[in-house]
Amino acid sequence: MKSFQNKVAAITGAASGMGRTLSIELAKRGCHLALSDVNEAELAKTAQLAGAHGVRVTLTRLDVAHRQAVFAWADQVVRDHGQVNLIFNNAGVSLTVPVEHAQIADFEWIMGINFWGVVHGTQAFLPHLKASGDGHVVNTSSLFGLMAIPSQGTYNASKFAVRGYTEALRMELELEGAPVSATCVHPGGIATNIAMAGKIDPSMEKVTGASIERQKRRANKMISTTTAESAAQQILAAVEKNARRVLVGPDAKFLDKVVRVLASWYQPLVVRQMRKMNRPQTEARSAA
């Protein structure tokens, strides 16, 4: 896809973060938009910002974990716009919890959005993308779809799944000779609200020696290495190049190299760093 001009893009999780900046960047390029999110108020703000660039924008309140709702939305997008060329399965949530304490409900919640939301969006839109004659599936994984981190087992599981699913999809589309391609997105630390909005299990206070609010602030500071605007531009550039995957941000590029060079030996390095990070918090709490 060499140009987004007069194309139609559907984007999940469009109310904030990369979903919002993708919407605006696509609108600047003359791409019409079908936007969805569970947050209708913020979704309307995204529509206003994108619509200022003279493209058509339609809105739908959508929980991507609900398969029938996603399929209904895909059909509605085609009715509203006449076609659809791109699906950005961007909606995502975070959860910090030790594997030992993770409940089945935790897995169901995060997999429902981060993984099944991607599956639902891909399957619902793929026939329409093929019918357009020029389509692209863009699925958001994570840096944590390339490497694992303690306390992120559920999140890792969802994002590793997105990676495997999207890579298989890309190869199947090539074997079929379909007029559709697929790109897997691996963002590193992006300045969005995902950390502050994410869930942290109470057991993490004992693990880190820090309050949940303090952990959120620390995580938010750590991930704010790349702006959401820059991330959106990098993703769209990857789609134009028909890249199989895009590593977004310098941290994603660096740590991907570390994992590829060290293989499983990156894990002791992560353990050492996590001990170093948590020790001052634990010692300060013990002294108090």
Sequence and secondary structure as in RCSB ss.txt:
>XXXX:A:sequence
MKSFQNKVAAITGAASGMGRTLSIELAKRGCHLALSDVNEAELAKTAQLAGAHGVRVTLTRLDVAHRQAVFAWAD
QVVRDHGQVNLIFNNAGVSLTVPVEHAQIADFEWIMGINFWGVVHGTQAFLPHLKASGDGHVVNTSSLFGLMAIP
SQGTYNASKFAVRGYTEALRMELELEGAPVSATCVHPGGIATNIAMAGKIDPSMEKVTGASIERQKRRANKMIST
TTAESAAQQILAAVEKNARRVLVGPDAKFLDKVVRVLASWYQPLVVRQMRKMNRPQTEARSAA
>XXXX:A:secstr
    TT EEEESSTTSHHHHHHHHHHHHTT EEEEEES HHHHHHHHHHHHTTT  EEEEE  TT HHHHHHHHH
HHHHHHS   EEEE     EEB GGG  HHHHHHHHHHHTHHHHHHHHHHHHHHHHHTSEEEEEE  GGGTS  T
TBHHHHHHHHHHHHHHHHHHHHHHHHT SEEEEEEEE SEESSHHHHSEE TTHHHHHSS HHHHHHHHHHHHTT
EEHHHHHHHHHHHHHTT SEEEESHHHHHHHHHHHHHGGGHHHHHHHHHHHHHHHHHHHHHH 
